[in-house]
Amino acid sequence: LAKTTQPISMDSYEGQEVNITCSHNNIATNDYITWYQQFPSQGPRFIIQGYKTKVTNEVASLFIPADRKSSTLSLPRVSLSDTAVYYCLVGENTGRRALTFGSGTRLQVQP
Amino acid sequence: EAQVTQNPRYLITVTGKKLTVTCSQNMNHEYMSWYRQDPGLGLRQIYYSMNVEVTDKGDVPEGYKVSRKEKRNFPLILESPSPNQTSLYFCASSLYQGVETQYFGPGTRLLVL
């Protein structure tokens, strides 16, 4: 499984756009990139998944450059309720390998 | 409602007393797994199962057992709990395998004295 590196923490203010970058230099050809959000004492929640270029849903956008060695989760106009830990996960959608979540990025949104 | 349930949600026990944490999903998912979460270490996978009677070790399997006799249930067994197994445990399931969208349970907070 490709190792991922994310910033430990980030701070932002309400209404701003937040970009969290994840580095995954050893990503394999069959690997997808998935982001999860976790609030304190709750299980992680799926946000978005992509393979290449750009993916957008009602919650976020995911930007993946051509070399796929990094990815950026973009949260538009964050609110206080977006304060959470965000995890980047890289792996196949075939379950051949055990999955590992990194330490994640703790996002703190201020009023 | 589609969900993953865990029981108990909170548990205090003593070293060496066998315990089981149950996990059940009602989405007919093939893939289920157990994670533990500790401060500063993120989520670490303990065991996973790709289907009934098929289980495999994750990153931190020592001290744990699992079974998958039915598709919907995936209990986590601690035969002889130790204080270093004090942690927050999450069960998860997904329709297929791997990093496909995983649905997490509410968590079980375990304290081993």
Interface residues (C-beta under 8 A of the other chain):
Chain A: Y32 T34 Y36 S41 Q42 G43 P44 R45 F46 Q49 Y87 L89 V90 G91 E92 N93 T94 G95 R96 R97 A98 L99 T100 F101 G102 S103 G104
Chain B: V4 Y31 S33 Y35 G40 L41 G42 L43 R44 Q45 Y48 M50 D56 K57 G58 D59 L88 F90 A92 Y96 Q97 G98 V99 E100 T101 Q102 Y103 F104 G105 P106 G107 R109
